[in-house]
């Protein structure tokens, strides 16, 4: 891989990560459960900070 290709992919990754962090922050401020995946299983971080694997009732 050429140096410029590596630099471009690193920049794209940084921008993507920044966008994800901002989306998570905005979701927490709005009181929305934040979904994420670990080993193929979906979990939800609730606004109070607890983590559950159950689908949040208020989202149904």
mmCIF file as Biopython writes it, N, C-alpha, C and O atoms, coordinates in Angstrom:
data_model
#
loop_
_atom_site.group_PDB
_atom_site.id
_atom_site.type_symbol
_atom_site.label_atom_id
_atom_site.label_alt_id
_atom_site.label_comp_id
_atom_site.label_asym_id
_atom_site.label_entity_id
_atom_site.label_seq_id
_atom_site.pdbx_PDB_ins_code
_atom_site.Cartn_x
_atom_site.Cartn_y
_atom_site.Cartn_z
_atom_site.occupancy
_atom_site.B_iso_or_equiv
_atom_site.auth_seq_id
_atom_site.auth_asym_id
_atom_site.pdbx_PDB_model_num
ATOM 1   N N  . UNK A ? 1  ? 0.857   -1.170  0.000  1.0 0.0 1  A 1 
ATOM 2   C CA . UNK A ? 1  ? 0.000   0.000   0.000  1.0 0.0 1  A 1 
ATOM 3   C C  . UNK A ? 1  ? 0.904   1.235   0.000  1.0 0.0 1  A 1 
ATOM 4   O O  . UNK A ? 1  ? 1.900   1.297   0.720  1.0 0.0 1  A 1 
ATOM 5   N N  . UNK A ? 2  ? 0.540   2.187   -0.805 1.0 0.0 2  A 1 
ATOM 6   C CA . UNK A ? 2  ? 1.313   3.424   -0.873 1.0 0.0 2  A 1 
ATOM 7   C C  . UNK A ? 2  ? 1.029   4.288   0.353  1.0 0.0 2  A 1 
ATOM 8   O O  . UNK A ? 2  ? -0.016  4.172   0.993  1.0 0.0 2  A 1 
ATOM 9   N N  . UNK A ? 3  ? 1.979   5.146   0.657  1.0 0.0 3  A 1 
ATOM 10  C CA . UNK A ? 3  ? 1.849   6.006   1.826  1.0 0.0 3  A 1 
ATOM 11  C C  . UNK A ? 3  ? 0.595   6.881   1.738  1.0 0.0 3  A 1 
ATOM 12  O O  . UNK A ? 3  ? -0.113  7.048   2.731  1.0 0.0 3  A 1 
ATOM 13  N N  . UNK A ? 4  ? 0.324   7.430   0.578  1.0 0.0 4  A 1 
ATOM 14  C CA . UNK A ? 4  ? -0.849  8.315   0.448  1.0 0.0 4  A 1 
ATOM 15  C C  . UNK A ? 4  ? -2.151  7.532   0.628  1.0 0.0 4  A 1 
ATOM 16  O O  . UNK A ? 4  ? -3.125  8.076   1.148  1.0 0.0 4  A 1 
ATOM 17  N N  . UNK A ? 5  ? -2.182  6.269   0.207  1.0 0.0 5  A 1 
ATOM 18  C CA . UNK A ? 5  ? -3.366  5.437   0.410  1.0 0.0 5  A 1 
ATOM 19  C C  . UNK A ? 5  ? -3.586  5.184   1.903  1.0 0.0 5  A 1 
ATOM 20  O O  . UNK A ? 5  ? -4.715  5.243   2.390  1.0 0.0 5  A 1 
ATOM 21  N N  . UNK A ? 6  ? -2.503  4.904   2.620  1.0 0.0 6  A 1 
ATOM 22  C CA . UNK A ? 6  ? -2.583  4.689   4.063  1.0 0.0 6  A 1 
ATOM 23  C C  . UNK A ? 6  ? -3.068  5.953   4.762  1.0 0.0 6  A 1 
ATOM 24  O O  . UNK A ? 6  ? -3.928  5.891   5.640  1.0 0.0 6  A 1 
ATOM 25  N N  . UNK A ? 7  ? -2.517  7.096   4.371  1.0 0.0 7  A 1 
ATOM 26  C CA . UNK A ? 7  ? -2.919  8.360   4.994  1.0 0.0 7  A 1 
ATOM 27  C C  . UNK A ? 7  ? -4.392  8.655   4.740  1.0 0.0 7  A 1 
ATOM 28  O O  . UNK A ? 7  ? -5.097  9.115   5.638  1.0 0.0 7  A 1 
ATOM 29  N N  . UNK A ? 8  ? -4.858  8.395   3.527  1.0 0.0 8  A 1 
ATOM 30  C CA . UNK A ? 8  ? -6.260  8.629   3.193  1.0 0.0 8  A 1 
ATOM 31  C C  . UNK A ? 8  ? -7.173  7.700   4.000  1.0 0.0 8  A 1 
ATOM 32  O O  . UNK A ? 8  ? -8.195  8.139   4.528  1.0 0.0 8  A 1 
ATOM 33  N N  . UNK A ? 9  ? -6.807  6.429   4.095  1.0 0.0 9  A 1 
ATOM 34  C CA . UNK A ? 9  ? -7.643  5.498   4.858  1.0 0.0 9  A 1 
ATOM 35  C C  . UNK A ? 9  ? -7.645  5.857   6.341  1.0 0.0 9  A 1 
ATOM 36  O O  . UNK A ? 9  ? -8.668  5.697   7.008  1.0 0.0 9  A 1 
ATOM 37  N N  . UNK A ? 10 ? -6.523  6.339   6.869  1.0 0.0 10 A 1 
ATOM 38  C CA . UNK A ? 10 ? -6.469  6.769   8.270  1.0 0.0 10 A 1 
ATOM 39  C C  . UNK A ? 10 ? -7.357  7.990   8.483  1.0 0.0 10 A 1 
ATOM 40  O O  . UNK A ? 10 ? -8.039  8.086   9.504  1.0 0.0 10 A 1 
ATOM 41  N N  . UNK A ? 11 ? -7.358  8.917   7.539  1.0 0.0 11 A 1 
ATOM 42  C CA . UNK A ? 11 ? -8.190  10.115  7.653  1.0 0.0 11 A 1 
ATOM 43  C C  . UNK A ? 11 ? -9.677  9.762   7.599  1.0 0.0 11 A 1 
ATOM 44  O O  . UNK A ? 11 ? -10.472 10.296  8.372  1.0 0.0 11 A 1 
ATOM 45  N N  . UNK A ? 12 ? -10.045 8.874   6.698  1.0 0.0 12 A 1 
ATOM 46  C CA . UNK A ? 12 ? -11.441 8.445   6.591  1.0 0.0 12 A 1 
ATOM 47  C C  . UNK A ? 12 ? -11.884 7.757   7.885  1.0 0.0 12 A 1 
ATOM 48  O O  . UNK A ? 12 ? -12.995 7.982   8.365  1.0 0.0 12 A 1 
ATOM 49  N N  . UNK A ? 13 ? -11.016 6.926   8.440  1.0 0.0 13 A 1 
ATOM 50  C CA . UNK A ? 13 ? -11.333 6.239   9.692  1.0 0.0 13 A 1 
ATOM 51  C C  . UNK A ? 13 ? -11.529 7.240   10.827 1.0 0.0 13 A 1 
ATOM 52  O O  . UNK A ? 13 ? -12.468 7.110   11.613 1.0 0.0 13 A 1 
ATOM 53  N N  . UNK A ? 14 ? -10.645 8.242   10.915 1.0 0.0 14 A 1 
ATOM 54  C CA . UNK A ? 14 ? -10.779 9.268   11.964 1.0 0.0 14 A 1 
ATOM 55  C C  . UNK A ? 14 ? -12.096 10.022  11.825 1.0 0.0 14 A 1 
ATOM 56  O O  . UNK A ? 14 ? -12.786 10.257  12.817 1.0 0.0 14 A 1 
ATOM 57  N N  . UNK A ? 15 ? -12.446 10.403  10.596 1.0 0.0 15 A 1 
ATOM 58  C CA . UNK A ? 15 ? -13.702 11.127  10.364 1.0 0.0 15 A 1 
ATOM 59  C C  . UNK A ? 15 ? -14.917 10.264  10.727 1.0 0.0 15 A 1 
ATOM 60  O O  . UNK A ? 15 ? -15.873 10.753  11.329 1.0 0.0 15 A 1 
ATOM 61  N N  . UNK A ? 16 ? -14.875 9.004   10.367 1.0 0.0 16 A 1 
ATOM 62  C CA . UNK A ? 16 ? -15.970 8.094   10.698 1.0 0.0 16 A 1 
ATOM 63  C C  . UNK A ? 16 ? -16.119 7.918   12.192 1.0 0.0 16 A 1 
ATOM 64  O O  . UNK A ? 16 ? -17.232 7.949   12.718 1.0 0.0 16 A 1 
ATOM 65  N N  . UNK A ? 17 ? -14.999 7.732   12.883 1.0 0.0 17 A 1 
ATOM 66  C CA . UNK A ? 17 ? -15.037 7.573   14.338 1.0 0.0 17 A 1 
ATOM 67  C C  . UNK A ? 17 ? -15.576 8.821   15.014 1.0 0.0 17 A 1 
ATOM 68  O O  . UNK A ? 17 ? -16.338 8.730   15.975 1.0 0.0 17 A 1 
ATOM 69  N N  . UNK A ? 18 ? -15.185 9.981   14.518 1.0 0.0 18 A 1 
ATOM 70  C CA . UNK A ? 18 ? -15.670 11.246  15.088 1.0 0.0 18 A 1 
ATOM 71  C C  . UNK A ? 18 ? -17.187 11.348  14.926 1.0 0.0 18 A 1 
ATOM 72  O O  . UNK A ? 18 ? -17.892 11.761  15.847 1.0 0.0 18 A 1 
ATOM 73  N N  . UNK A ? 19 ? -17.678 10.968  13.748 1.0 0.0 19 A 1 
ATOM 74  C CA . UNK A ? 19 ? -19.118 11.009  13.501 1.0 0.0 19 A 1 
ATOM 75  C C  . UNK A ? 19 ? -19.890 10.070  14.415 1.0 0.0 19 A 1 
ATOM 76  O O  . UNK A ? 19 ? -20.957 10.421  14.919 1.0 0.0 19 A 1 
ATOM 77  N N  . UNK A ? 20 ? -19.352 8.882   14.628 1.0 0.0 20 A 1 
ATOM 78  C CA . UNK A ? 20 ? -20.004 7.917   15.517 1.0 0.0 20 A 1 
ATOM 79  C C  . UNK A ? 20 ? -20.029 8.450   16.948 1.0 0.0 20 A 1 
ATOM 80  O O  . UNK A ? 20 ? -21.054 8.357   17.623 1.0 0.0 20 A 1 
ATOM 81  N N  . UNK A ? 21 ? -18.910 9.007   17.417 1.0 0.0 21 A 1 
ATOM 82  C CA . UNK A ? 21 ? -18.871 9.566   18.782 1.0 0.0 21 A 1 
ATOM 83  C C  . UNK A ? 21 ? -19.891 10.683  18.950 1.0 0.0 21 A 1 
ATOM 84  O O  . UNK A ? 21 ? -20.560 10.762  19.980 1.0 0.0 21 A 1 
ATOM 85  N N  . UNK A ? 22 ? -20.015 11.547  17.945 1.0 0.0 22 A 1 
ATOM 86  C CA . UNK A ? 22 ? -20.988 12.643  18.020 1.0 0.0 22 A 1 
ATOM 87  C C  . UNK A ? 22 ? -22.418 12.101  18.035 1.0 0.0 22 A 1 
ATOM 88  O O  . UNK A ? 22 ? -23.262 12.605  18.776 1.0 0.0 22 A 1 
ATOM 89  N N  . UNK A ? 23 ? -22.696 11.085  17.228 1.0 0.0 23 A 1 
ATOM 90  C CA . UNK A ? 23 ? -24.040 10.504  17.183 1.0 0.0 23 A 1 
ATOM 91  C C  . UNK A ? 23 ? -24.389 9.867   18.529 1.0 0.0 23 A 1 
ATOM 92  O O  . UNK A ? 23 ? -25.518 10.004  19.002 1.0 0.0 23 A 1 
ATOM 93  N N  . UNK A ? 24 ? -23.446 9.183   19.140 1.0 0.0 24 A 1 
ATOM 94  C CA . UNK A ? 24 ? -23.683 8.571   20.448 1.0 0.0 24 A 1 
ATOM 95  C C  . UNK A ? 24 ? -23.935 9.650   21.490 1.0 0.0 24 A 1 
ATOM 96  O O  . UNK A ? 24 ? -24.847 9.517   22.306 1.0 0.0 24 A 1 
ATOM 97  N N  . UNK A ? 25 ? -23.147 10.706  21.474 1.0 0.0 25 A 1 
ATOM 98  C CA . UNK A ? 25 ? -23.314 11.807  22.418 1.0 0.0 25 A 1 
ATOM 99  C C  . UNK A ? 25 ? -24.698 12.450  22.266 1.0 0.0 25 A 1 
ATOM 100 O O  . UNK A ? 25 ? -25.374 12.710  23.262 1.0 0.0 25 A 1 
ATOM 101 N N  . UNK A ? 26 ? -25.111 12.703  21.041 1.0 0.0 26 A 1 
ATOM 102 C CA . UNK A ? 26 ? -26.431 13.316  20.799 1.0 0.0 26 A 1 
ATOM 103 C C  . UNK A ? 26 ? -27.556 12.378  21.239 1.0 0.0 26 A 1 
ATOM 104 O O  . UNK A ? 26 ? -28.560 12.835  21.785 1.0 0.0 26 A 1 
ATOM 105 N N  . UNK A ? 27 ? -27.401 11.090  21.012 1.0 0.0 27 A 1 
ATOM 106 C CA . UNK A ? 27 ? -28.408 10.118  21.435 1.0 0.0 27 A 1 
ATOM 107 C C  . UNK A ? 27 ? -28.550 10.062  22.946 1.0 0.0 27 A 1 
ATOM 108 O O  . UNK A ? 27 ? -29.658 9.958   23.472 1.0 0.0 27 A 1 
ATOM 109 N N  . UNK A ? 28 ? -27.423 10.132  23.638 1.0 0.0 28 A 1 
ATOM 110 C CA . UNK A ? 28 ? -27.465 10.124  25.107 1.0 0.0 28 A 1 
ATOM 111 C C  . UNK A ? 28 ? -28.156 11.375  25.637 1.0 0.0 28 A 1 
ATOM 112 O O  . UNK A ? 28 ? -28.953 11.300  26.572 1.0 0.0 28 A 1 
ATOM 113 N N  . UNK A ? 29 ? -27.850 12.521  25.041 1.0 0.0 29 A 1 
ATOM 114 C CA . UNK A ? 29 ? -28.491 13.767  25.474 1.0 0.0 29 A 1 
ATOM 115 C C  . UNK A ? 29 ? -29.993 13.730  25.227 1.0 0.0 29 A 1 
ATOM 116 O O  . UNK A ? 29 ? -30.759 14.315  25.992 1.0 0.0 29 A 1 
ATOM 117 N N  . UNK A ? 30 ? -30.425 13.047  24.161 1.0 0.0 30 A 1 
ATOM 118 C CA . UNK A ? 30 ? -31.844 12.957  23.827 1.0 0.0 30 A 1 
ATOM 119 C C  . UNK A ? 30 ? -32.554 11.854  24.615 1.0 0.0 30 A 1 
ATOM 120 O O  . UNK A ? 30 ? -33.776 11.729  24.537 1.0 0.0 30 A 1 
ATOM 121 N N  . UNK A ? 31 ? -31.799 11.053  25.373 1.0 0.0 31 A 1 
ATOM 122 C CA . UNK A ? 31 ? -32.402 9.989   26.167 1.0 0.0 31 A 1 
ATOM 123 C C  . UNK A ? 31 ? -32.770 8.757   25.361 1.0 0.0 31 A 1 
ATOM 124 O O  . UNK A ? 31 ? -33.694 8.028   25.722 1.0 0.0 31 A 1 
ATOM 125 N N  . UNK A ? 32 ? -32.057 8.522   24.276 1.0 0.0 32 A 1 
ATOM 126 C CA . UNK A ? 32 ? -32.337 7.388   23.398 1.0 0.0 32 A 1 
ATOM 127 C C  . UNK A ? 32 ? -31.364 6.245   23.723 1.0 0.0 32 A 1 
ATOM 128 O O  . UNK A ? 32 ? -30.164 6.485   23.853 1.0 0.0 32 A 1 
ATOM 129 N N  . UNK A ? 33 ? -31.864 5.002   23.857 1.0 0.0 33 A 1 
ATOM 130 C CA . UNK A ? 33 ? -30.955 3.867   24.062 1.0 0.0 33 A 1 
ATOM 131 C C  . UNK A ? 33 ? -30.003 3.721   22.873 1.0 0.0 33 A 1 
ATOM 132 O O  . UNK A ? 33 ? -30.418 3.837   21.720 1.0 0.0 33 A 1 
ATOM 133 N N  . UNK A ? 34 ? -28.742 3.470   23.157 1.0 0.0 34 A 1 
ATOM 134 C CA . UNK A ? 34 ? -27.714 3.360   22.121 1.0 0.0 34 A 1 
ATOM 135 C C  . UNK A ? 34 ? -27.427 1.878   21.851 1.0 0.0 34 A 1 
ATOM 136 O O  . UNK A ? 34 ? -26.915 1.188   22.733 1.0 0.0 34 A 1 
ATOM 137 N N  . UNK A ? 35 ? -27.745 1.378   20.655 1.0 0.0 35 A 1 
ATOM 138 C CA . UNK A ? 35 ? -27.442 -0.020  20.346 1.0 0.0 35 A 1 
ATOM 139 C C  . UNK A ? 35 ? -25.978 -0.195  19.944 1.0 0.0 35 A 1 
ATOM 140 O O  . UNK A ? 35 ? -25.380 0.674   19.309 1.0 0.0 35 A 1 
ATOM 141 N N  . UNK A ? 36 ? -25.414 -1.349  20.332 1.0 0.0 36 A 1 
ATOM 142 C CA . UNK A ? 36 ? -24.077 -1.714  19.881 1.0 0.0 36 A 1 
ATOM 143 C C  . UNK A ? 36 ? -23.980 -3.227  19.867 1.0 0.0 36 A 1 
ATOM 144 O O  . UNK A ? 36 ? -24.830 -3.911  20.439 1.0 0.0 36 A 1 
ATOM 145 N N  . UNK A ? 37 ? -22.972 -3.746  19.230 1.0 0.0 37 A 1 
ATOM 146 C CA . UNK A ? 37 ? -22.839 -5.183  19.053 1.0 0.0 37 A 1 
ATOM 147 C C  . UNK A ? 37 ? -21.516 -5.669  19.614 1.0 0.0 37 A 1 
ATOM 148 O O  . UNK A ? 37 ? -20.479 -5.027  19.445 1.0 0.0 37 A 1 
ATOM 149 N N  . UNK A ? 38 ? -21.566 -6.806  20.282 1.0 0.0 38 A 1 
ATOM 150 C CA . UNK A ? 38 ? -20.363 -7.501  20.770 1.0 0.0 38 A 1 
ATOM 151 C C  . UNK A ? 38 ? -20.494 -8.968  20.373 1.0 0.0 38 A 1 
ATOM 152 O O  . UNK A ? 38 ? -21.469 -9.626  20.737 1.0 0.0 38 A 1 
ATOM 153 N N  . UNK A ? 39 ? -19.547 -9.468  19.650 1.0 0.0 39 A 1 
ATOM 154 C CA . UNK A ? 39 ? -19.525 -10.863 19.213 1.0 0.0 39 A 1 
ATOM 155 C C  . UNK A ? 39 ? -20.825 -11.271 18.533 1.0 0.0 39 A 1 
ATOM 156 O O  . UNK A ? 39 ? -21.300 -12.391 18.718 1.0 0.0 39 A 1 
ATOM 157 N N  . UNK A ? 40 ? -21.399 -10.364 17.746 1.0 0.0 40 A 1 
ATOM 158 C CA . UNK A ? 40 ? -22.603 -10.672 16.996 1.0 0.0 40 A 1 
ATOM 159 C C  . UNK A ? 40 ? -23.898 -10.550 17.779 1.0 0.0 40 A 1 
ATOM 160 O O  . UNK A ? 40 ? -24.971 -10.787 17.223 1.0 0.0 40 A 1 
ATOM 161 N N  . UNK A ? 41 ? -23.830 -10.189 19.049 1.0 0.0 41 A 1 
ATOM 162 C CA . UNK A ? 41 ? -25.031 -10.033 19.877 1.0 0.0 41 A 1 
ATOM 163 C C  . UNK A ? 41 ? -25.281 -8.547  20.096 1.0 0.0 41 A 1 
ATOM 164 O O  . UNK A ? 41 ? -24.346 -7.791  20.360 1.0 0.0 41 A 1 
ATOM 165 N N  . UNK A ? 42 ? -26.539 -8.124  19.987 1.0 0.0 42 A 1 
ATOM 166 C CA . UNK A ? 42 ? -26.894 -6.716  20.118 1.0 0.0 42 A 1 
ATOM 167 C C  . UNK A ? 42 ? -27.211 -6.390  21.576 1.0 0.0 42 A 1 
ATOM 168 O O  . UNK A ? 42 ? -27.970 -7.102  22.234 1.0 0.0 42 A 1 
ATOM 169 N N  . UNK A ? 43 ? -26.616 -5.301  22.070 1.0 0.0 43 A 1 
ATOM 170 C CA . UNK A ? 43 ? -26.866 -4.787  23.408 1.0 0.0 43 A 1 
ATOM 171 C C  . UNK A ? 43 ? -27.348 -3.350  23.282 1.0 0.0 43 A 1 
ATOM 172 O O  . UNK A ? 43 ? -27.177 -2.719  22.239 1.0 0.0 43 A 1 
ATOM 173 N N  . UNK A ? 44 ? -27.947 -2.839  24.343 1.0 0.0 44 A 1 
ATOM 174 C CA . UNK A ? 44 ? -28.435 -1.465  24.376 1.0 0.0 44 A 1 
ATOM 175 C C  . UNK A ? 44 ? -27.904 -0.784  25.621 1.0 0.0 44 A 1 
ATOM 176 O O  . UNK A ? 44 ? -28.039 -1.306  26.727 1.0 0.0 44 A 1 
ATOM 177 N N  . UNK A ? 45 ? -27.296 0.389   25.443 1.0 0.0 45 A 1 
ATOM 178 C CA . UNK A ? 45 ? -26.893 1.199   26.588 1.0 0.0 45 A 1 
ATOM 179 C C  . UNK A ? 45 ? -28.021 2.189   26.841 1.0 0.0 45 A 1 
ATOM 180 O O  . UNK A ? 45 ? -28.325 3.039   26.004 1.0 0.0 45 A 1 
ATOM 181 N N  . UNK A ? 46 ? -28.630 2.063   28.003 1.0 0.0 46 A 1 
ATOM 182 C CA . UNK A ? 46 ? -29.765 2.895   28.359 1.0 0.0 46 A 1 
ATOM 183 C C  . UNK A ? 46 ? -29.280 4.287   28.783 1.0 0.0 46 A 1 
ATOM 184 O O  . UNK A ? 46 ? -28.111 4.458   29.126 1.0 0.0 46 A 1 
ATOM 185 N N  . UNK A ? 47 ? -30.175 5.279   28.760 1.0 0.0 47 A 1 
ATOM 186 C CA . UNK A ? 47 ? -29.781 6.641   29.138 1.0 0.0 47 A 1 
ATOM 187 C C  . UNK A ? 47 ? -29.182 6.753   30.544 1.0 0.0 47 A 1 
ATOM 188 O O  . UNK A ? 47 ? -28.382 7.651   30.807 1.0 0.0 47 A 1 
ATOM 189 N N  . UNK A ? 48 ? -29.568 5.842   31.449 1.0 0.0 48 A 1 
ATOM 190 C CA . UNK A ? 48 ? -29.023 5.889   32.811 1.0 0.0 48 A 1 
ATOM 191 C C  . UNK A ? 48 ? -27.678 5.175   32.932 1.0 0.0 48 A 1 
ATOM 192 O O  . UNK A ? 48 ? -27.094 5.136   34.015 1.0 0.0 48 A 1 
ATOM 193 N N  . UNK A ? 49 ? -27.180 4.609   31.825 1.0 0.0 49 A 1 
ATOM 194 C CA . UNK A ? 49 ? -25.865 3.974   31.809 1.0 0.0 49 A 1 
ATOM 195 C C  . UNK A ? 49 ? -25.898 2.462   31.922 1.0 0.0 49 A 1 
ATOM 196 O O  . UNK A ? 49 ? -24.864 1.818   31.739 1.0 0.0 49 A 1 
ATOM 197 N N  . UNK A ? 50 ? -27.042 1.875   32.215 1.0 0.0 50 A 1 
ATOM 198 C CA . UNK A ? 50 ? -27.123 0.418   32.300 1.0 0.0 50 A 1 
ATOM 199 C C  . UNK A ? 50 ? -27.083 -0.176  30.896 1.0 0.0 50 A 1 
ATOM 200 O O  . UNK A ? 50 ? -27.442 0.468   29.911 1.0 0.0 50 A 1 
ATOM 201 N N  . UNK A ? 51 ? -26.635 -1.422  30.843 1.0 0.0 51 A 1 
ATOM 202 C CA . UNK A ? 51 ? -26.533 -2.126  29.568 1.0 0.0 51 A 1 
ATOM 203 C C  . UNK A ? 51 ? -27.409 -3.363  29.638 1.0 0.0 51 A 1 
ATOM 204 O O  . UNK A ? 51 ? -27.368 -4.106  30.619 1.0 0.0 51 A 1 
ATOM 205 N N  . UNK A ? 52 ? -28.197 -3.584  28.601 1.0 0.0 52 A 1 
ATOM 206 C CA . UNK A ? 52 ? -29.101 -4.726  28.553 1.0 0.0 52 A 1 
ATOM 207 C C  . UNK A ? 52 ? -29.086 -5.345  27.165 1.0 0.0 52 A 1 
ATOM 208 O O  . UNK A ? 52 ? -28.733 -4.696  26.181 1.0 0.0 52 A 1 
ATOM 209 N N  . UNK A ? 53 ? -29.475 -6.615  27.106 1.0 0.0 53 A 1 
ATOM 210 C CA . UNK A ? 53 ? -29.599 -7.259  25.801 1.0 0.0 53 A 1 
ATOM 211 C C  . UNK A ? 53 ? -31.064 -7.338  25.379 1.0 0.0 53 A 1 
ATOM 212 O O  . UNK A ? 53 ? -31.375 -7.859  24.309 1.0 0.0 53 A 1 
ATOM 213 N N  . UNK A ? 54 ? -31.959 -6.826  26.212 1.0 0.0 54 A 1 
ATOM 214 C CA . UNK A ? 54 ? -33.389 -6.793  25.889 1.0 0.0 54 A 1 
ATOM 215 C C  . UNK A ? 54 ? -33.716 -5.546  25.094 1.0 0.0 54 A 1 
ATOM 216 O O  . UNK A ? 54 ? -33.161 -4.477  25.351 1.0 0.0 54 A 1 
ATOM 217 N N  . UNK A ? 55 ? -34.618 -5.678  24.126 1.0 0.0 55 A 1 
ATOM 218 C CA . UNK A ? 55 ? -35.033 -4.535  23.314 1.0 0.0 55 A 1 
ATOM 219 C C  . UNK A ? 55 ? -35.796 -3.560  24.206 1.0 0.0 55 A 1 
ATOM 220 O O  . UNK A ? 55 ? -36.751 -3.961  24.871 1.0 0.0 55 A 1 
ATOM 221 N N  . UNK A ? 56 ? -35.394 -2.287  24.235 1.0 0.0 56 A 1 
ATOM 222 C CA . UNK A ? 56 ? -36.060 -1.323  25.110 1.0 0.0 56 A 1 
ATOM 223 C C  . UNK A ? 56 ? -37.543 -1.175  24.767 1.0 0.0 56 A 1 
ATOM 224 O O  . UNK A ? 56 ? -37.901 -0.989  23.604 1.0 0.0 56 A 1 
ATOM 225 N N  . UNK A ? 57 ? -38.387 -1.258  25.770 1.0 0.0 57 A 1 
ATOM 226 C CA . UNK A ? 57 ? -39.842 -1.211  25.576 1.0 0.0 57 A 1 
ATOM 227 C C  . UNK A ? 57 ? -40.299 0.108   24.956 1.0 0.0 57 A 1 
ATOM 228 O O  . UNK A ? 57 ? -41.211 0.108   24.129 1.0 0.0 57 A 1 
ATOM 229 N N  . UNK A ? 58 ? -39.689 1.230   25.334 1.0 0.0 58 A 1 
ATOM 230 C CA . UNK A ? 58 ? -40.137 2.508   24.806 1.0 0.0 58 A 1 
ATOM 231 C C  . UNK A ? 58 ? -39.845 2.683   23.328 1.0 0.0 58 A 1 
ATOM 232 O O  . UNK A ? 58 ? -40.361 3.612   22.706 1.0 0.0 58 A 1 
ATOM 233 N N  . UNK A ? 59 ? -39.025 1.805   22.748 1.0 0.0 59 A 1 
ATOM 234 C CA . UNK A ? 59 ? -38.706 1.887   21.325 1.0 0.0 59 A 1 
ATOM 235 C C  . UNK A ? 59 ? -39.684 1.101   20.450 1.0 0.0 59 A 1 
ATOM 236 O O  . UNK A ? 59 ? -39.688 1.261   19.229 1.0 0.0 59 A 1 
ATOM 237 N N  . UNK A ? 60 ? -40.521 0.245   21.073 1.0 0.0 60 A 1 
ATOM 238 C CA . UNK A ? 60 ? -41.442 -0.593  20.300 1.0 0.0 60 A 1 
ATOM 239 C C  . UNK A ? 60 ? -42.574 0.212   19.730 1.0 0.0 60 A 1 
ATOM 240 O O  . UNK A ? 60 ? -43.441 -0.337  19.051 1.0 0.0 60 A 1 
#
